[in-house]
Amino acid sequence: TVVSIALLAALMGPFHVVTIILSFAIYVQINTINHTFVDLPYFPFKTLSWVTAKHHVHHINMHKGNYATITLLFDKLFGTLD
């Protein structure tokens, strides 16, 4: 995490400490929700249920890929999504 912040700061300029703290807090919150595997079939939580179900499948077989932590976008782009 420290290396990522340093690399981003080198590429984009310095970040305010509050920005780093808030970004990390949001990341932790999203990561926690991803790992709950909740089943909420009603709007607006139906999408959340789909995301957590896909993330659960992501943990079943990690031999082929599934490297993403929060979004499936990069696994989809690089063909590593099971």
HTML snippet that shows the backbone in 3Dmol.js (N, CA, C, O; Angstrom):
<script src="https://3Dmol.org/build/3Dmol-min.js"></script>
<div id="view" style="width:600px;height:400px;position:relative"></div>
<script>
const pdb = `
ATOM      1  N   THR A   1       0.825  -1.190   0.000  1.00  0.00           N
ATOM      2  CA  THR A   1       0.000   0.000   0.000  1.00  0.00           C
ATOM      3  C   THR A   1       0.864   1.247   0.000  1.00  0.00           C
ATOM      4  O   THR A   1       0.584   2.193  -0.736  1.00  0.00           O
ATOM      5  N   VAL A   2       1.903   1.263   0.807  1.00  0.00           N
ATOM      6  CA  VAL A   2       2.789   2.425   0.872  1.00  0.00           C
ATOM      7  C   VAL A   2       3.475   2.642  -0.473  1.00  0.00           C
ATOM      8  O   VAL A   2       3.631   3.778  -0.919  1.00  0.00           O
ATOM      9  N   VAL A   3       3.883   1.554  -1.115  1.00  0.00           N
ATOM     10  CA  VAL A   3       4.531   1.659  -2.425  1.00  0.00           C
ATOM     11  C   VAL A   3       3.546   2.194  -3.460  1.00  0.00           C
ATOM     12  O   VAL A   3       3.916   3.018  -4.296  1.00  0.00           O
ATOM     13  N   SER A   4       2.300   1.734  -3.412  1.00  0.00           N
ATOM     14  CA  SER A   4       1.281   2.218  -4.344  1.00  0.00           C
ATOM     15  C   SER A   4       1.048   3.708  -4.179  1.00  0.00           C
ATOM     16  O   SER A   4       0.943   4.435  -5.166  1.00  0.00           O
ATOM     17  N   ILE A   5       0.965   4.163  -2.944  1.00  0.00           N
ATOM     18  CA  ILE A   5       0.757   5.586  -2.674  1.00  0.00           C
ATOM     19  C   ILE A   5       1.950   6.390  -3.164  1.00  0.00           C
ATOM     20  O   ILE A   5       1.780   7.451  -3.766  1.00  0.00           O
ATOM     21  N   ALA A   6       3.160   5.892  -2.910  1.00  0.00           N
ATOM     22  CA  ALA A   6       4.370   6.591  -3.356  1.00  0.00           C
ATOM     23  C   ALA A   6       4.429   6.655  -4.878  1.00  0.00           C
ATOM     24  O   ALA A   6       4.804   7.684  -5.442  1.00  0.00           O
ATOM     25  N   LEU A   7       4.061   5.564  -5.546  1.00  0.00           N
ATOM     26  CA  LEU A   7       4.065   5.542  -7.006  1.00  0.00           C
ATOM     27  C   LEU A   7       3.029   6.508  -7.572  1.00  0.00           C
ATOM     28  O   LEU A   7       3.322   7.248  -8.511  1.00  0.00           O
ATOM     29  N   LEU A   8       1.837   6.507  -7.018  1.00  0.00           N
ATOM     30  CA  LEU A   8       0.805   7.444  -7.471  1.00  0.00           C
ATOM     31  C   LEU A   8       1.221   8.884  -7.234  1.00  0.00           C
ATOM     32  O   LEU A   8       0.984   9.743  -8.084  1.00  0.00           O
ATOM     33  N   ALA A   9       1.836   9.160  -6.094  1.00  0.00           N
ATOM     34  CA  ALA A   9       2.299  10.516  -5.799  1.00  0.00           C
ATOM     35  C   ALA A   9       3.381  10.939  -6.785  1.00  0.00           C
ATOM     36  O   ALA A   9       3.419  12.096  -7.204  1.00  0.00           O
ATOM     37  N   ALA A  10       4.256  10.019  -7.157  1.00  0.00           N
ATOM     38  CA  ALA A  10       5.307  10.336  -8.126  1.00  0.00           C
ATOM     39  C   ALA A  10       4.716  10.626  -9.505  1.00  0.00           C
ATOM     40  O   ALA A  10       5.211  11.493 -10.226  1.00  0.00           O
ATOM     41  N   LEU A  11       3.662   9.903  -9.868  1.00  0.00           N
ATOM     42  CA  LEU A  11       3.045  10.086 -11.179  1.00  0.00           C
ATOM     43  C   LEU A  11       2.079  11.264 -11.242  1.00  0.00           C
ATOM     44  O   LEU A  11       2.009  11.961 -12.255  1.00  0.00           O
ATOM     45  N   MET A  12       1.333  11.487 -10.159  1.00  0.00           N
ATOM     46  CA  MET A  12       0.249  12.465 -10.196  1.00  0.00           C
ATOM     47  C   MET A  12       0.472  13.680  -9.310  1.00  0.00           C
ATOM     48  O   MET A  12      -0.296  14.640  -9.378  1.00  0.00           O
ATOM     49  N   GLY A  13       1.492  13.659  -8.494  1.00  0.00           N
ATOM     50  CA  GLY A  13       1.711  14.749  -7.556  1.00  0.00           C
ATOM     51  C   GLY A  13       1.290  14.311  -6.166  1.00  0.00           C
ATOM     52  O   GLY A  13       0.680  13.253  -6.007  1.00  0.00           O
ATOM     53  N   PRO A  14       1.605  15.102  -5.171  1.00  0.00           N
ATOM     54  CA  PRO A  14       1.327  14.703  -3.787  1.00  0.00           C
ATOM     55  C   PRO A  14      -0.175  14.652  -3.477  1.00  0.00           C
ATOM     56  O   PRO A  14      -0.972  15.387  -4.059  1.00  0.00           O
ATOM     57  N   PHE A  15      -0.530  13.775  -2.557  1.00  0.00           N
ATOM     58  CA  PHE A  15      -1.906  13.645  -2.089  1.00  0.00           C
ATOM     59  C   PHE A  15      -2.011  14.183  -0.671  1.00  0.00           C
ATOM     60  O   PHE A  15      -1.068  14.069   0.112  1.00  0.00           O
ATOM     61  N   HIS A  16      -3.145  14.763  -0.345  1.00  0.00           N
ATOM     62  CA  HIS A  16      -3.397  15.200   1.026  1.00  0.00           C
ATOM     63  C   HIS A  16      -3.631  13.958   1.881  1.00  0.00           C
ATOM     64  O   HIS A  16      -4.212  12.981   1.409  1.00  0.00           O
ATOM     65  N   VAL A  17      -3.187  13.990   3.121  1.00  0.00           N
ATOM     66  CA  VAL A  17      -3.288  12.824   4.000  1.00  0.00           C
ATOM     67  C   VAL A  17      -4.746  12.400   4.208  1.00  0.00           C
ATOM     68  O   VAL A  17      -5.025  11.209   4.345  1.00  0.00           O
ATOM     69  N   VAL A  18      -5.667  13.347   4.233  1.00  0.00           N
ATOM     70  CA  VAL A  18      -7.089  13.019   4.396  1.00  0.00           C
ATOM     71  C   VAL A  18      -7.594  12.228   3.183  1.00  0.00           C
ATOM     72  O   VAL A  18      -8.406  11.315   3.334  1.00  0.00           O
ATOM     73  N   THR A  19      -7.122  12.571   1.996  1.00  0.00           N
ATOM     74  CA  THR A  19      -7.498  11.839   0.790  1.00  0.00           C
ATOM     75  C   THR A  19      -7.046  10.388   0.871  1.00  0.00           C
ATOM     76  O   THR A  19      -7.790   9.479   0.501  1.00  0.00           O
ATOM     77  N   ILE A  20      -5.839  10.172   1.350  1.00  0.00           N
ATOM     78  CA  ILE A  20      -5.308   8.817   1.487  1.00  0.00           C
ATOM     79  C   ILE A  20      -6.119   8.028   2.508  1.00  0.00           C
ATOM     80  O   ILE A  20      -6.462   6.870   2.267  1.00  0.00           O
ATOM     81  N   ILE A  21      -6.427   8.643   3.644  1.00  0.00           N
ATOM     82  CA  ILE A  21      -7.190   7.967   4.701  1.00  0.00           C
ATOM     83  C   ILE A  21      -8.599   7.626   4.220  1.00  0.00           C
ATOM     84  O   ILE A  21      -9.072   6.510   4.435  1.00  0.00           O
ATOM     85  N   LEU A  22      -9.272   8.574   3.573  1.00  0.00           N
ATOM     86  CA  LEU A  22     -10.627   8.320   3.074  1.00  0.00           C
ATOM     87  C   LEU A  22     -10.632   7.251   1.980  1.00  0.00           C
ATOM     88  O   LEU A  22     -11.516   6.395   1.954  1.00  0.00           O
ATOM     89  N   SER A  23      -9.660   7.296   1.089  1.00  0.00           N
ATOM     90  CA  SER A  23      -9.572   6.285   0.032  1.00  0.00           C
ATOM     91  C   SER A  23      -9.365   4.899   0.621  1.00  0.00           C
ATOM     92  O   SER A  23      -9.982   3.934   0.172  1.00  0.00           O
ATOM     93  N   PHE A  24      -8.507   4.796   1.614  1.00  0.00           N
ATOM     94  CA  PHE A  24      -8.259   3.510   2.252  1.00  0.00           C
ATOM     95  C   PHE A  24      -9.510   3.016   2.980  1.00  0.00           C
ATOM     96  O   PHE A  24      -9.830   1.828   2.926  1.00  0.00           O
ATOM     97  N   ALA A  25     -10.218   3.922   3.659  1.00  0.00           N
ATOM     98  CA  ALA A  25     -11.443   3.542   4.370  1.00  0.00           C
ATOM     99  C   ALA A  25     -12.505   3.036   3.391  1.00  0.00           C
ATOM    100  O   ALA A  25     -13.192   2.056   3.680  1.00  0.00           O
ATOM    101  N   ILE A  26     -12.643   3.688   2.248  1.00  0.00           N
ATOM    102  CA  ILE A  26     -13.605   3.252   1.237  1.00  0.00           C
ATOM    103  C   ILE A  26     -13.200   1.891   0.674  1.00  0.00           C
ATOM    104  O   ILE A  26     -14.051   1.024   0.477  1.00  0.00           O
ATOM    105  N   TYR A  27     -11.902   1.697   0.414  1.00  0.00           N
ATOM    106  CA  TYR A  27     -11.399   0.415  -0.086  1.00  0.00           C
ATOM    107  C   TYR A  27     -11.716  -0.710   0.898  1.00  0.00           C
ATOM    108  O   TYR A  27     -12.186  -1.775   0.497  1.00  0.00           O
ATOM    109  N   VAL A  28     -11.460  -0.476   2.178  1.00  0.00           N
ATOM    110  CA  VAL A  28     -11.719  -1.497   3.200  1.00  0.00           C
ATOM    111  C   VAL A  28     -13.209  -1.820   3.258  1.00  0.00           C
ATOM    112  O   VAL A  28     -13.590  -2.984   3.378  1.00  0.00           O
ATOM    113  N   GLN A  29     -14.045  -0.797   3.174  1.00  0.00           N
ATOM    114  CA  GLN A  29     -15.492  -1.004   3.233  1.00  0.00           C
ATOM    115  C   GLN A  29     -15.978  -1.832   2.042  1.00  0.00           C
ATOM    116  O   GLN A  29     -16.753  -2.772   2.217  1.00  0.00           O
ATOM    117  N   ILE A  30     -15.531  -1.491   0.844  1.00  0.00           N
ATOM    118  CA  ILE A  30     -15.938  -2.240  -0.350  1.00  0.00           C
ATOM    119  C   ILE A  30     -15.424  -3.674  -0.283  1.00  0.00           C
ATOM    120  O   ILE A  30     -16.143  -4.609  -0.634  1.00  0.00           O
ATOM    121  N   ASN A  31     -14.186  -3.849   0.165  1.00  0.00           N
ATOM    122  CA  ASN A  31     -13.602  -5.184   0.281  1.00  0.00           C
ATOM    123  C   ASN A  31     -14.365  -6.029   1.304  1.00  0.00           C
ATOM    124  O   ASN A  31     -14.557  -7.228   1.098  1.00  0.00           O
ATOM    125  N   THR A  32     -14.795  -5.416   2.390  1.00  0.00           N
ATOM    126  CA  THR A  32     -15.577  -6.122   3.406  1.00  0.00           C
ATOM    127  C   THR A  32     -16.923  -6.558   2.838  1.00  0.00           C
ATOM    128  O   THR A  32     -17.343  -7.698   3.039  1.00  0.00           O
ATOM    129  N   ILE A  33     -17.593  -5.663   2.135  1.00  0.00           N
ATOM    130  CA  ILE A  33     -18.882  -5.999   1.526  1.00  0.00           C
ATOM    131  C   ILE A  33     -18.707  -7.122   0.509  1.00  0.00           C
ATOM    132  O   ILE A  33     -19.540  -8.025   0.436  1.00  0.00           O
ATOM    133  N   ASN A  34     -17.630  -7.075  -0.278  1.00  0.00           N
ATOM    134  CA  ASN A  34     -17.360  -8.128  -1.269  1.00  0.00           C
ATOM    135  C   ASN A  34     -17.254  -9.504  -0.635  1.00  0.00           C
ATOM    136  O   ASN A  34     -17.626 -10.497  -1.259  1.00  0.00           O
ATOM    137  N   HIS A  35     -16.760  -9.582   0.576  1.00  0.00           N
ATOM    138  CA  HIS A  35     -16.523 -10.873   1.220  1.00  0.00           C
ATOM    139  C   HIS A  35     -17.680 -11.339   2.111  1.00  0.00           C
ATOM    140  O   HIS A  35     -17.557 -12.369   2.774  1.00  0.00           O
ATOM    141  N   THR A  36     -18.794 -10.611   2.144  1.00  0.00           N
ATOM    142  CA  THR A  36     -19.916 -11.013   2.998  1.00  0.00           C
ATOM    143  C   THR A  36     -20.762 -12.119   2.385  1.00  0.00           C
ATOM    144  O   THR A  36     -21.347 -12.921   3.112  1.00  0.00           O
ATOM    145  N   PHE A  37     -20.838 -12.175   1.056  1.00  0.00           N
ATOM    146  CA  PHE A  37     -21.670 -13.127   0.321  1.00  0.00           C
ATOM    147  C   PHE A  37     -23.116 -13.085   0.815  1.00  0.00           C
ATOM    148  O   PHE A  37     -23.694 -14.111   1.173  1.00  0.00           O
ATOM    149  N   VAL A  38     -23.686 -11.885   0.826  1.00  0.00           N
ATOM    150  CA  VAL A  38     -25.068 -11.700   1.248  1.00  0.00           C
ATOM    151  C   VAL A  38     -26.016 -12.006   0.095  1.00  0.00           C
ATOM    152  O   VAL A  38     -25.633 -11.922  -1.072  1.00  0.00           O
ATOM    153  N   ASP A  39     -27.240 -12.357   0.424  1.00  0.00           N
ATOM    154  CA  ASP A  39     -28.267 -12.584  -0.584  1.00  0.00           C
ATOM    155  C   ASP A  39     -29.432 -11.654  -0.294  1.00  0.00           C
ATOM    156  O   ASP A  39     -30.301 -11.967   0.521  1.00  0.00           O
ATOM    157  N   LEU A  40     -29.445 -10.517  -0.959  1.00  0.00           N
ATOM    158  CA  LEU A  40     -30.511  -9.533  -0.810  1.00  0.00           C
ATOM    159  C   LEU A  40     -31.191  -9.387  -2.175  1.00  0.00           C
ATOM    160  O   LEU A  40     -30.704  -8.643  -3.027  1.00  0.00           O
ATOM    161  N   PRO A  41     -32.302 -10.082  -2.391  1.00  0.00           N
ATOM    162  CA  PRO A  41     -32.893 -10.165  -3.727  1.00  0.00           C
ATOM    163  C   PRO A  41     -33.715  -8.950  -4.164  1.00  0.00           C
ATOM    164  O   PRO A  41     -34.260  -8.954  -5.267  1.00  0.00           O
ATOM    165  N   TYR A  42     -33.818  -7.920  -3.337  1.00  0.00           N
ATOM    166  CA  TYR A  42     -34.678  -6.786  -3.668  1.00  0.00           C
ATOM    167  C   TYR A  42     -33.876  -5.545  -4.023  1.00  0.00           C
ATOM    168  O   TYR A  42     -32.773  -5.337  -3.517  1.00  0.00           O
ATOM    169  N   PHE A  43     -34.449  -4.714  -4.909  1.00  0.00           N
ATOM    170  CA  PHE A  43     -33.837  -3.453  -5.303  1.00  0.00           C
ATOM    171  C   PHE A  43     -33.671  -2.570  -4.074  1.00  0.00           C
ATOM    172  O   PHE A  43     -34.575  -2.549  -3.239  1.00  0.00           O
ATOM    173  N   PRO A  44     -32.593  -1.855  -3.916  1.00  0.00           N
ATOM    174  CA  PRO A  44     -31.435  -1.656  -4.789  1.00  0.00           C
ATOM    175  C   PRO A  44     -30.278  -2.601  -4.475  1.00  0.00           C
ATOM    176  O   PRO A  44     -29.177  -2.420  -4.995  1.00  0.00           O
ATOM    177  N   PHE A  45     -30.512  -3.598  -3.637  1.00  0.00           N
ATOM    178  CA  PHE A  45     -29.423  -4.466  -3.175  1.00  0.00           C
ATOM    179  C   PHE A  45     -29.200  -5.692  -4.055  1.00  0.00           C
ATOM    180  O   PHE A  45     -28.269  -6.463  -3.821  1.00  0.00           O
ATOM    181  N   LYS A  46     -30.051  -5.877  -5.068  1.00  0.00           N
ATOM    182  CA  LYS A  46     -29.916  -7.047  -5.933  1.00  0.00           C
ATOM    183  C   LYS A  46     -28.559  -7.067  -6.642  1.00  0.00           C
ATOM    184  O   LYS A  46     -27.944  -8.124  -6.781  1.00  0.00           O
ATOM    185  N   THR A  47     -28.100  -5.906  -7.086  1.00  0.00           N
ATOM    186  CA  THR A  47     -26.784  -5.811  -7.727  1.00  0.00           C
ATOM    187  C   THR A  47     -25.685  -6.173  -6.747  1.00  0.00           C
ATOM    188  O   THR A  47     -24.723  -6.851  -7.109  1.00  0.00           O
ATOM    189  N   LEU A  48     -25.820  -5.727  -5.515  1.00  0.00           N
ATOM    190  CA  LEU A  48     -24.831  -6.042  -4.483  1.00  0.00           C
ATOM    191  C   LEU A  48     -24.760  -7.550  -4.260  1.00  0.00           C
ATOM    192  O   LEU A  48     -23.674  -8.100  -4.078  1.00  0.00           O
ATOM    193  N   SER A  49     -25.903  -8.213  -4.274  1.00  0.00           N
ATOM    194  CA  SER A  49     -25.929  -9.672  -4.130  1.00  0.00           C
ATOM    195  C   SER A  49     -25.201 -10.349  -5.279  1.00  0.00           C
ATOM    196  O   SER A  49     -24.488 -11.330  -5.070  1.00  0.00           O
ATOM    197  N   TRP A  50     -25.377  -9.826  -6.510  1.00  0.00           N
ATOM    198  CA  TRP A  50     -24.707 -10.398  -7.674  1.00  0.00           C
ATOM    199  C   TRP A  50     -23.192 -10.239  -7.548  1.00  0.00           C
ATOM    200  O   TRP A  50     -22.440 -11.172  -7.834  1.00  0.00           O
ATOM    201  N   VAL A  51     -22.746  -9.054  -7.119  1.00  0.00           N
ATOM    202  CA  VAL A  51     -21.311  -8.785  -6.980  1.00  0.00           C
ATOM    203  C   VAL A  51     -20.691  -9.702  -5.928  1.00  0.00           C
ATOM    204  O   VAL A  51     -19.620 -10.265  -6.155  1.00  0.00           O
ATOM    205  N   THR A  52     -21.347  -9.856  -4.790  1.00  0.00           N
ATOM    206  CA  THR A  52     -20.781 -10.712  -3.743  1.00  0.00           C
ATOM    207  C   THR A  52     -20.798 -12.184  -4.165  1.00  0.00           C
ATOM    208  O   THR A  52     -19.901 -12.943  -3.798  1.00  0.00           O
ATOM    209  N   ALA A  53     -21.819 -12.589  -4.937  1.00  0.00           N
ATOM    210  CA  ALA A  53     -21.859 -13.971  -5.437  1.00  0.00           C
ATOM    211  C   ALA A  53     -20.724 -14.223  -6.423  1.00  0.00           C
ATOM    212  O   ALA A  53     -20.078 -15.270  -6.366  1.00  0.00           O
ATOM    213  N   LYS A  54     -20.472 -13.269  -7.333  1.00  0.00           N
ATOM    214  CA  LYS A  54     -19.358 -13.401  -8.274  1.00  0.00           C
ATOM    215  C   LYS A  54     -18.032 -13.451  -7.526  1.00  0.00           C
ATOM    216  O   LYS A  54     -17.132 -14.201  -7.902  1.00  0.00           O
ATOM    217  N   HIS A  55     -17.911 -12.664  -6.480  1.00  0.00           N
ATOM    218  CA  HIS A  55     -16.664 -12.652  -5.713  1.00  0.00           C
ATOM    219  C   HIS A  55     -16.474 -13.984  -4.986  1.00  0.00           C
ATOM    220  O   HIS A  55     -15.350 -14.467  -4.848  1.00  0.00           O
ATOM    221  N   HIS A  56     -17.570 -14.570  -4.525  1.00  0.00           N
ATOM    222  CA  HIS A  56     -17.491 -15.878  -3.875  1.00  0.00           C
ATOM    223  C   HIS A  56     -16.984 -16.931  -4.867  1.00  0.00           C
ATOM    224  O   HIS A  56     -16.142 -17.760  -4.523  1.00  0.00           O
ATOM    225  N   VAL A  57     -17.499 -16.894  -6.091  1.00  0.00           N
ATOM    226  CA  VAL A  57     -17.042 -17.807  -7.136  1.00  0.00           C
ATOM    227  C   VAL A  57     -15.558 -17.574  -7.415  1.00  0.00           C
ATOM    228  O   VAL A  57     -14.811 -18.515  -7.680  1.00  0.00           O
ATOM    229  N   HIS A  58     -15.147 -16.325  -7.352  1.00  0.00           N
ATOM    230  CA  HIS A  58     -13.744 -15.955  -7.563  1.00  0.00           C
ATOM    231  C   HIS A  58     -12.829 -16.690  -6.582  1.00  0.00           C
ATOM    232  O   HIS A  58     -11.695 -17.019  -6.932  1.00  0.00           O
ATOM    233  N   HIS A  59     -13.299 -16.951  -5.368  1.00  0.00           N
ATOM    234  CA  HIS A  59     -12.476 -17.622  -4.363  1.00  0.00           C
ATOM    235  C   HIS A  59     -12.505 -19.152  -4.482  1.00  0.00           C
ATOM    236  O   HIS A  59     -11.679 -19.828  -3.869  1.00  0.00           O
ATOM    237  N   ILE A  60     -13.426 -19.695  -5.248  1.00  0.00           N
ATOM    238  CA  ILE A  60     -13.534 -21.148  -5.358  1.00  0.00           C
ATOM    239  C   ILE A  60     -12.324 -21.752  -6.068  1.00  0.00           C
ATOM    240  O   ILE A  60     -11.734 -22.716  -5.579  1.00  0.00           O
ATOM    241  N   ASN A  61     -11.955 -21.191  -7.213  1.00  0.00           N
ATOM    242  CA  ASN A  61     -10.831 -21.733  -7.978  1.00  0.00           C
ATOM    243  C   ASN A  61      -9.932 -20.584  -8.406  1.00  0.00           C
ATOM    244  O   ASN A  61     -10.284 -19.807  -9.294  1.00  0.00           O
ATOM    245  N   MET A  62      -8.784 -20.482  -7.778  1.00  0.00           N
ATOM    246  CA  MET A  62      -7.876 -19.385  -8.097  1.00  0.00           C
ATOM    247  C   MET A  62      -6.639 -19.881  -8.846  1.00  0.00           C
ATOM    248  O   MET A  62      -5.601 -19.220  -8.824  1.00  0.00           O
ATOM    249  N   HIS A  63      -6.735 -21.032  -9.505  1.00  0.00           N
ATOM    250  CA  HIS A  63      -5.589 -21.572 -10.239  1.00  0.00           C
ATOM    251  C   HIS A  63      -5.409 -20.898 -11.599  1.00  0.00           C
ATOM    252  O   HIS A  63      -4.283 -20.731 -12.068  1.00  0.00           O
ATOM    253  N   LYS A  64      -6.512 -20.515 -12.225  1.00  0.00           N
ATOM    254  CA  LYS A  64      -6.447 -19.921 -13.555  1.00  0.00           C
ATOM    255  C   LYS A  64      -6.168 -18.421 -13.499  1.00  0.00           C
ATOM    256  O   LYS A  64      -5.538 -17.878 -14.408  1.00  0.00           O
ATOM    257  N   GLY A  65      -6.616 -17.760 -12.471  1.00  0.00           N
ATOM    258  CA  GLY A  65      -6.475 -16.309 -12.427  1.00  0.00           C
ATOM    259  C   GLY A  65      -7.210 -15.724 -11.249  1.00  0.00           C
ATOM    260  O   GLY A  65      -6.915 -16.039 -10.097  1.00  0.00           O
ATOM    261  N   ASN A  66      -8.184 -14.860 -11.547  1.00  0.00           N
ATOM    262  CA  ASN A  66      -8.951 -14.170 -10.508  1.00  0.00           C
ATOM    263  C   ASN A  66      -8.041 -13.352  -9.597  1.00  0.00           C
ATOM    264  O   ASN A  66      -7.992 -13.575  -8.387  1.00  0.00           O
ATOM    265  N   TYR A  67      -7.327 -12.411 -10.189  1.00  0.00           N
ATOM    266  CA  TYR A  67      -6.368 -11.609  -9.441  1.00  0.00           C
ATOM    267  C   TYR A  67      -6.955 -10.319  -8.873  1.00  0.00           C
ATOM    268  O   TYR A  67      -6.334  -9.695  -8.013  1.00  0.00           O
ATOM    269  N   ALA A  68      -8.120  -9.912  -9.327  1.00  0.00           N
ATOM    270  CA  ALA A  68      -8.703  -8.641  -8.904  1.00  0.00           C
ATOM    271  C   ALA A  68      -9.094  -8.663  -7.435  1.00  0.00           C
ATOM    272  O   ALA A  68      -9.446  -9.709  -6.891  1.00  0.00           O
ATOM    273  N   THR A  69      -9.028  -7.498  -6.799  1.00  0.00           N
ATOM    274  CA  THR A  69      -9.414  -7.420  -5.396  1.00  0.00           C
ATOM    275  C   THR A  69     -10.814  -6.856  -5.223  1.00  0.00           C
ATOM    276  O   THR A  69     -11.568  -7.335  -4.376  1.00  0.00           O
ATOM    277  N   ILE A  70     -11.176  -5.857  -6.003  1.00  0.00           N
ATOM    278  CA  ILE A  70     -12.488  -5.240  -5.835  1.00  0.00           C
ATOM    279  C   ILE A  70     -13.349  -5.374  -7.086  1.00  0.00           C
ATOM    280  O   ILE A  70     -14.528  -5.712  -6.985  1.00  0.00           O
ATOM    281  N   THR A  71     -12.796  -5.123  -8.231  1.00  0.00           N
ATOM    282  CA  THR A  71     -13.575  -5.168  -9.461  1.00  0.00           C
ATOM    283  C   THR A  71     -13.121  -6.332 -10.342  1.00  0.00           C
ATOM    284  O   THR A  71     -11.954  -6.724 -10.314  1.00  0.00           O
ATOM    285  N   LEU A  72     -14.038  -6.868 -11.108  1.00  0.00           N
ATOM    286  CA  LEU A  72     -13.719  -7.955 -12.026  1.00  0.00           C
ATOM    287  C   LEU A  72     -13.225  -7.431 -13.369  1.00  0.00           C
ATOM    288  O   LEU A  72     -12.898  -8.219 -14.256  1.00  0.00           O
ATOM    289  N   LEU A  73     -13.168  -6.123 -13.527  1.00  0.00           N
ATOM    290  CA  LEU A  73     -12.837  -5.502 -14.798  1.00  0.00           C
ATOM    291  C   LEU A  73     -11.508  -5.986 -15.367  1.00  0.00           C
ATOM    292  O   LEU A  73     -11.451  -6.398 -16.525  1.00  0.00           O
ATOM    293  N   PHE A  74     -10.442  -5.943 -14.574  1.00  0.00           N
ATOM    294  CA  PHE A  74      -9.129  -6.297 -15.102  1.00  0.00           C
ATOM    295  C   PHE A  74      -9.005  -7.793 -15.379  1.00  0.00           C
ATOM    296  O   PHE A  74      -8.323  -8.186 -16.325  1.00  0.00           O
ATOM    297  N   ASP A  75      -9.651  -8.630 -14.573  1.00  0.00           N
ATOM    298  CA  ASP A  75      -9.665 -10.061 -14.869  1.00  0.00           C
ATOM    299  C   ASP A  75     -10.404 -10.320 -16.182  1.00  0.00           C
ATOM    300  O   ASP A  75     -10.001 -11.180 -16.965  1.00  0.00           O
ATOM    301  N   LYS A  76     -11.467  -9.588 -16.419  1.00  0.00           N
ATOM    302  CA  LYS A  76     -12.218  -9.723 -17.669  1.00  0.00           C
ATOM    303  C   LYS A  76     -11.369  -9.251 -18.852  1.00  0.00           C
ATOM    304  O   LYS A  76     -11.333  -9.906 -19.894  1.00  0.00           O
ATOM    305  N   LEU A  77     -10.687  -8.112 -18.686  1.00  0.00           N
ATOM    306  CA  LEU A  77      -9.858  -7.560 -19.758  1.00  0.00           C
ATOM    307  C   LEU A  77      -8.707  -8.478 -20.156  1.00  0.00           C
ATOM    308  O   LEU A  77      -8.417  -8.636 -21.342  1.00  0.00           O
ATOM    309  N   PHE A  78      -8.053  -9.081 -19.167  1.00  0.00           N
ATOM    310  CA  PHE A  78      -6.861  -9.880 -19.429  1.00  0.00           C
ATOM    311  C   PHE A  78      -7.143 -11.382 -19.527  1.00  0.00           C
ATOM    312  O   PHE A  78      -6.213 -12.181 -19.632  1.00  0.00           O
ATOM    313  N   GLY A  79      -8.426 -11.766 -19.492  1.00  0.00           N
ATOM    314  CA  GLY A  79      -8.791 -13.161 -19.682  1.00  0.00           C
ATOM    315  C   GLY A  79      -8.446 -14.069 -18.517  1.00  0.00           C
ATOM    316  O   GLY A  79      -8.264 -15.271 -18.713  1.00  0.00           O
ATOM    317  N   THR A  80      -8.350 -13.528 -17.309  1.00  0.00           N
ATOM    318  CA  THR A  80      -8.019 -14.347 -16.140  1.00  0.00           C
ATOM    319  C   THR A  80      -9.231 -14.588 -15.249  1.00  0.00           C
ATOM    320  O   THR A  80      -9.089 -15.060 -14.121  1.00  0.00           O
ATOM    321  N   LEU A  81     -10.415 -14.267 -15.746  1.00  0.00           N
ATOM    322  CA  LEU A  81     -11.644 -14.439 -14.966  1.00  0.00           C
ATOM    323  C   LEU A  81     -12.183 -15.844 -15.162  1.00  0.00           C
ATOM    324  O   LEU A  81     -12.391 -16.280 -16.294  1.00  0.00           O
ATOM    325  N   ASP A  82     -12.411 -16.556 -14.064  1.00  0.00           N
ATOM    326  CA  ASP A  82     -13.010 -17.898 -14.138  1.00  0.00           C
ATOM    327  C   ASP A  82     -14.508 -17.780 -14.249  1.00  0.00           C
ATOM    328  O   ASP A  82     -15.203 -18.793 -14.323  1.00  0.00           O
TER     329      ASP A  82
END
`;
const viewer = $3Dmol.createViewer("view");
viewer.addModel(pdb, "pdb");
viewer.setStyle({}, {cartoon: {color: "spectrum"}});
viewer.zoomTo();
viewer.render();
</script>
